[in-house]
Amino acid sequence: MASGGVVRLSAEHIPSLVSRLASYGALSLQTRTVLRLLRARINPAPFRLLAAGTEGANLVTVTAMEMTPGRAVLDVCGPESAAGRRRLDSLLRASELAELWRRPVRVEFMAEGLADVFRTAAERHGLRRIVDVNETLRLFVRPDDLPDPPPVHQTGLEVRSLEQRHLVKVENRWWYSRINNIHRQEPN
């Protein structure tokens, strides 16, 4: 059973949480972590947060029990491993945002009101904003702006290209999973 807990946030804490969750992949025993924020009842559009990662034992699920422009109540379930739980706990309880290598973050179906919160966070942390034809807001850390990237990465366009390719792979996996779930729910 994955460990979990309810985290109550006000609007000013949301950008910090996004940054911490985005950095989780760099902390999870050299694995990348999928973060999914589902079923938020805002306006009543779904609100979904994904960070590049892999599924399985290192899955972290964040479900929005309640979310408004000024307040969010999130149910956070961490990985089943004890080490993963400790990593998640330390991230959620951190008093300051550590300057860590961050994976791409994708925010989809942005609800009115919260969009401004995330845009402010993007500008504050030097993130690039890319809005595609599906009105998907994507937040990327600029690798060349990070002070100490891991040695396996190099700064600049090469890293950006690698991260973009990885994000495409994650998106394809997510759509494949979604389509399969739809087919399973269809009556015979």
Long-range contacts (C-beta under 8 A, 24 or more apart in sequence): 1-80, 2-59, 2-61, 2-77, 2-78, 2-79, 2-80, 3-77, 3-78, 3-80, 3-85, 3-88, 4-75, 4-76, 4-77, 4-78, 5-75, 5-76, 5-92, 6-65, 6-73, 6-74, 6-75, 6-76, 7-73, 7-74, 7-75, 7-76, 7-92, 8-71, 8-72, 8-73, 8-74, 9-71, 9-72, 9-73, 9-74, 10-70, 10-71, 10-72, 11-69, 11-70, 11-71, 11-72, 11-114, 11-117, 14-72, 14-114, 14-117, 14-118, 14-121, 15-117, 15-118, 15-120, 15-121, 15-124, 15-125, 16-97, 17-74, 17-92, 18-49, 18-105, 18-107, 18-118, 18-121, 18-139, 19-97, 19-102, 19-121, 19-125, 20-91, 20-92, 20-94, 20-97, 21-49, 21-51, 21-60, 21-62, 21-91, 21-105, 22-51, 22-102, 22-103, 22-104, 22-105, 22-139, 22-141, 23-91, 23-98, 23-100, 23-101, 23-102, 23-103, 24-51, 24-60, 24-87, 24-88, 24-91, 25-51, 25-52, 25-53, 25-103, 26-100, 26-101, 26-102, 26-103, 26-150, 27-87, 27-90, 27-91, 27-100, 28-58, 28-79, 28-84, 28-87, 29-58, 29-81, 29-83, 29-84, 29-87, 31-58, 32-58, 32-103, 32-166, 33-58, 33-59, 33-60, 33-79, 34-59, 34-60, 34-170, 35-60, 35-61, 35-62, 36-61, 36-62, 37-62, 37-63, 37-64, 37-74, 38-63, 38-64, 39-63, 39-64, 40-64, 40-66, 40-67, 40-111, 41-66, 41-67, 42-67, 42-68, 42-111, 42-112, 42-113, 42-114, 43-111, 43-112, 45-109, 45-111, 46-109, 47-107, 47-108, 47-109, 47-110, 47-111, 47-114, 48-107, 48-108, 48-109, 49-105, 49-106, 49-107, 49-108, 50-105, 50-106, 50-108, 50-170, 50-174, 51-103, 51-104, 51-105, 51-106, 52-103, 52-104, 52-163, 52-166, 52-167, 52-170, 53-103, 53-170, 55-173, 57-81, 57-84, 58-84, 60-88, 67-111, 67-114, 68-113, 69-111, 69-112, 69-113, 69-114, 69-117, 70-113, 99-146, 99-147, 99-148, 101-146, 101-149, 101-150, 101-153, 102-141, 102-146, 103-163, 103-166, 104-138, 104-139, 104-140, 104-141, 104-163, 104-164, 104-166, 104-167, 105-138, 105-139, 105-140, 106-136, 106-138, 106-139, 106-167, 106-171, 107-136, 107-137, 107-138, 107-139, 108-136, 108-137, 109-135, 109-136, 110-135, 110-137, 138-167
